[in-house]
Amino acid sequence: MVSTPAYPEGRHLLDGKTVLITAAAGTGIGFATAKRCIEEGARVAISDVHERRLAQAAENLSELAGERVLALRCDVTLESEVQALVAGAISSLGHIDVLINNAGLGGTAQLVEMSDEQWQRVIDVSLTGTFRVTRATLHHMLARGRGSIVNNASVLGWRAQPGQAHYAAAKAGVMAFTRCVAMEAASAGVRVNAVAPSLAAHEFLSKVAGAELLAELTSREAFGRAAEPWEVANVIVFLASDLASYMTGEIIAVSSQHP
């Protein structure tokens, strides 16, 4: 197993930028991304559907930022809450330079046993939620003539895994959505890209994947370990930053997984 590299120092990649991140509570990619954005000089607003975890995340991030980090509860399946989230972020931050769509929902079910409700729930959070938050934010970005949107997809948008038909379909949809919106927004100077992680280790992962499956997935990784959430966040930060100024409609795999 290749050891985890040292945690990176900030390099001012997002100095002066304002960032809105969905599903940023807990210990996963969303929180790691919010932390990395602050370390790179951004002012951040976060959302999540879990109020207690959201409040704790905001408290931790505020200590790091040296100022209050805006936290707004948002269920991305509800249009009214999405509109309130975007309006609240604009009111607090003045504008939104970067949107990071991290909200997603997983689960495991064989297709012949999958209910309509299981299918629809994953699609509604992971794909339609990304659509709702993007649509609400894009109005603002198009009017300003600038902005960067980074969506969280998955390598399962390309690769097959039993029990993941709903999740894979949603994430493949996020990829296609990313490419189409990128073409629509390019003339206004708004970039839209996505990351596609394979396996990122955090405490909630075990709730949707058993130990045996996690061991199997880890064995497929060339480095012999899962990514740390901040390793995925690093790529998100890059895509959000001006270093990626000529990139739009791209899906970047954050993976050491072999076929």
C-alpha positions as CSV (number, residue, x, y, z in Angstrom):
1,M,0.0,0.0,0.0
2,V,1.3,3.4,-0.9
3,S,1.1,5.7,2.1
4,T,-1.0,8.8,2.2
5,P,0.9,12.0,1.2
6,A,1.3,14.9,3.6
7,Y,-1.7,17.3,3.8
8,P,-1.1,20.2,1.5
9,E,-0.5,23.8,2.5
10,G,-2.7,26.5,1.0
11,R,-1.4,28.3,-2.1
12,H,-3.9,31.1,-2.4
13,L,-5.7,29.4,-5.3
14,L,-9.1,30.9,-4.3
15,D,-8.1,34.2,-2.8
16,G,-11.0,36.6,-3.0
17,K,-13.4,34.0,-4.2
18,T,-16.8,33.1,-2.7
19,V,-17.9,29.5,-2.7
20,L,-21.2,27.7,-2.1
21,I,-20.9,23.9,-1.3
22,T,-23.8,21.5,-0.9
23,A,-23.8,18.5,1.5
24,A,-20.7,19.9,3.3
25,A,-21.5,18.5,6.8
26,G,-19.9,15.3,8.3
27,T,-16.5,13.9,7.3
28,G,-16.8,13.4,3.6
29,I,-15.8,15.1,0.4
30,G,-18.1,18.1,1.0
31,F,-16.6,19.1,4.4
32,A,-13.0,18.4,3.1
33,T,-13.7,20.7,0.1
34,A,-15.1,23.5,2.3
35,K,-12.0,23.2,4.5
36,R,-9.6,23.3,1.5
37,C,-11.4,26.2,0.0
38,I,-11.0,28.2,3.2
39,E,-7.3,27.2,3.3
40,E,-7.0,28.5,-0.3
41,G,-8.4,31.9,0.7
42,A,-12.1,31.6,-0.2
43,R,-15.1,32.8,1.8
44,V,-17.5,29.9,2.1
45,A,-21.2,29.1,2.6
46,I,-22.2,25.5,3.2
47,S,-25.5,23.5,3.2
48,D,-26.6,20.1,4.2
49,V,-29.9,18.4,5.0
50,H,-28.7,17.2,8.5
51,E,-29.1,20.2,10.8
52,R,-27.0,19.0,13.7
53,R,-24.0,18.0,11.6
54,L,-24.3,21.2,9.6
55,A,-24.1,23.3,12.7
56,Q,-21.0,21.4,13.9
57,A,-19.4,21.7,10.5
58,A,-20.0,25.4,10.4
59,E,-18.5,25.8,13.9
60,N,-15.4,23.9,12.9
61,L,-15.0,25.8,9.7
62,S,-15.6,29.2,11.3
63,E,-12.7,28.5,13.7
64,L,-10.5,27.9,10.7
65,A,-11.8,30.8,8.7
66,G,-11.6,33.3,11.5
67,E,-15.1,34.5,10.7
68,R,-18.6,33.0,10.7
69,V,-19.2,30.5,8.0
70,L,-22.8,30.7,6.7
71,A,-24.7,27.4,7.1
72,L,-28.1,26.9,5.5
73,R,-30.1,23.7,5.8
74,C,-31.2,22.6,2.3
75,D,-32.9,19.6,1.0
76,V,-31.9,19.6,-2.7
77,T,-35.1,17.7,-3.6
78,L,-37.1,20.8,-2.7
79,E,-37.1,23.7,-5.1
80,S,-38.1,26.2,-2.4
81,E,-35.2,25.2,-0.2
82,V,-32.8,25.4,-3.1
83,Q,-34.0,28.9,-4.0
84,A,-33.6,30.0,-0.4
85,L,-30.1,28.5,-0.3
86,V,-28.8,30.4,-3.3
87,A,-30.5,33.6,-2.2
88,G,-29.1,33.3,1.3
89,A,-25.6,32.7,0.0
90,I,-25.8,35.7,-2.3
91,S,-27.1,37.8,0.5
92,S,-24.3,36.8,2.8
93,L,-21.4,36.6,0.4
94,G,-22.5,39.3,-2.0
95,H,-22.2,37.0,-5.0
96,I,-21.2,33.4,-5.8
97,D,-18.0,32.8,-7.7
98,V,-17.9,29.0,-7.3
99,L,-20.7,26.4,-6.8
100,I,-19.7,22.9,-5.8
101,N,-22.5,20.4,-6.2
102,N,-21.6,17.7,-3.7
103,A,-25.1,16.5,-2.6
104,G,-25.6,12.8,-3.5
105,L,-27.2,9.7,-2.2
106,G,-26.0,6.1,-2.6
107,G,-27.3,2.7,-1.6
108,T,-27.1,-0.9,-2.8
109,A,-29.9,-2.9,-4.4
110,Q,-30.2,-5.5,-7.1
111,L,-32.3,-4.1,-9.9
112,V,-34.9,-6.9,-9.7
113,E,-35.4,-6.0,-6.0
114,M,-35.2,-2.2,-6.4
115,S,-38.4,-0.3,-5.7
116,D,-39.5,2.8,-7.6
117,E,-38.9,4.7,-4.4
118,Q,-35.3,3.6,-4.1
119,W,-34.6,4.4,-7.7
120,Q,-36.3,7.8,-7.6
121,R,-34.8,8.9,-4.3
122,V,-31.2,8.4,-5.6
123,I,-32.0,10.1,-8.9
124,D,-33.7,13.0,-7.2
125,V,-30.9,13.8,-4.8
126,S,-27.8,12.9,-7.0
127,L,-29.0,14.1,-10.4
128,T,-32.0,16.3,-10.1
129,G,-30.6,18.0,-7.0
130,T,-27.5,18.9,-9.0
131,F,-29.8,20.3,-11.7
132,R,-31.9,22.4,-9.3
133,V,-28.9,24.0,-7.5
134,T,-27.1,24.6,-10.8
135,R,-30.1,26.2,-12.4
136,A,-30.7,28.5,-9.5
137,T,-27.0,29.5,-9.3
138,L,-26.5,29.8,-13.0
139,H,-29.0,32.6,-13.4
140,H,-26.7,34.6,-11.0
141,M,-23.5,33.6,-12.7
142,L,-24.7,34.3,-16.2
143,A,-25.8,37.8,-15.2
144,R,-22.3,38.4,-13.7
145,G,-20.5,37.0,-16.7
146,R,-18.3,34.8,-14.7
147,G,-18.3,31.7,-12.4
148,S,-17.2,28.2,-12.0
149,I,-19.3,25.1,-11.2
150,V,-17.8,21.8,-10.1
151,N,-20.1,18.7,-9.8
152,N,-19.3,15.6,-7.9
153,A,-19.9,12.6,-10.2
154,S,-18.4,9.1,-9.8
155,V,-16.3,6.6,-11.8
156,L,-19.5,4.5,-11.7
157,G,-20.8,6.8,-14.4
158,W,-18.3,4.9,-16.6
159,R,-17.9,1.6,-14.9
160,A,-20.2,-1.2,-13.8
161,Q,-20.8,-2.4,-10.3
162,P,-23.6,-4.8,-9.2
163,G,-26.3,-3.2,-7.0
164,Q,-25.5,0.3,-8.2
165,A,-27.8,0.7,-11.2
166,H,-29.6,3.7,-9.7
167,Y,-26.4,5.4,-8.4
168,A,-24.5,4.8,-11.6
169,A,-27.3,6.1,-13.8
170,A,-27.5,9.2,-11.6
171,K,-23.8,9.9,-11.8
172,A,-23.6,9.2,-15.6
173,G,-26.4,11.7,-15.8
174,V,-24.4,14.2,-13.8
175,M,-21.5,13.8,-16.3
176,A,-23.8,14.4,-19.3
177,F,-25.5,17.3,-17.6
178,T,-22.1,18.8,-16.8
179,R,-21.0,18.7,-20.5
180,C,-24.3,20.1,-21.8
181,V,-24.5,23.0,-19.3
182,A,-20.8,23.8,-20.0
183,M,-21.7,24.4,-23.6
184,E,-24.6,26.6,-22.7
185,A,-22.7,28.7,-20.2
186,A,-19.3,29.1,-22.0
187,S,-20.2,32.2,-24.0
188,A,-20.9,34.0,-20.7
189,G,-17.6,33.0,-19.2
190,V,-19.0,30.4,-16.8
191,R,-17.1,27.1,-16.6
192,V,-18.8,23.8,-15.6
193,N,-16.7,20.7,-14.8
194,A,-16.9,17.6,-12.7
195,V,-14.8,15.2,-10.6
196,A,-15.4,11.4,-10.7
197,P,-13.9,9.8,-7.6
198,S,-13.6,6.1,-7.3
199,L,-13.3,5.4,-3.5
200,A,-12.8,8.1,-0.8
201,A,-12.6,6.9,2.8
202,H,-14.9,8.5,5.4
203,E,-16.9,7.2,8.3
204,F,-20.3,7.3,6.6
205,L,-19.1,5.1,3.7
206,S,-19.6,2.0,5.8
207,K,-23.3,2.8,6.1
208,V,-23.8,2.2,2.4
209,A,-21.1,-0.4,1.8
210,G,-20.2,-3.4,3.9
211,A,-16.7,-4.3,5.0
212,E,-16.4,-7.1,2.4
213,L,-17.4,-4.7,-0.5
214,L,-15.1,-2.0,0.8
215,A,-12.2,-4.4,0.9
216,E,-12.9,-5.5,-2.6
217,L,-13.1,-2.0,-3.9
218,T,-9.9,-1.0,-2.1
219,S,-8.1,-4.0,-3.7
220,R,-8.9,-2.5,-7.1
221,E,-7.0,0.7,-6.3
222,A,-3.5,0.8,-7.7
223,F,-2.3,2.6,-4.5
224,G,-3.8,-0.2,-2.3
225,R,-5.9,2.4,-0.4
226,A,-8.9,4.6,-0.7
227,A,-8.4,8.3,-1.3
228,E,-8.6,10.7,1.5
229,P,-11.5,13.1,1.1
230,W,-9.1,16.0,0.9
231,E,-7.3,14.4,-2.1
232,V,-10.6,14.6,-4.0
233,A,-11.1,18.1,-2.7
234,N,-7.7,19.2,-4.1
235,V,-8.9,18.4,-7.6
236,I,-12.2,20.2,-7.0
237,V,-10.3,23.3,-5.8
238,F,-8.1,23.1,-8.9
239,L,-11.2,23.0,-11.2
240,A,-12.8,25.9,-9.2
241,S,-9.6,28.0,-9.5
242,D,-8.3,30.2,-12.3
243,L,-5.6,27.6,-13.0
244,A,-8.3,25.7,-14.8
245,S,-9.4,28.7,-16.8
246,Y,-9.5,26.9,-20.2
247,M,-11.3,23.8,-18.9
248,T,-15.0,23.4,-19.2
249,G,-17.2,20.3,-19.8
250,E,-14.5,18.1,-18.5
251,I,-14.9,15.1,-16.2
252,I,-11.8,14.4,-14.2
253,A,-11.4,11.0,-12.6
254,V,-9.9,11.1,-9.1
255,S,-8.9,7.5,-9.0
256,S,-6.1,4.9,-9.0
257,Q,-8.6,2.2,-9.9
258,H,-7.7,-0.2,-12.7
259,P,-10.5,-1.7,-14.9
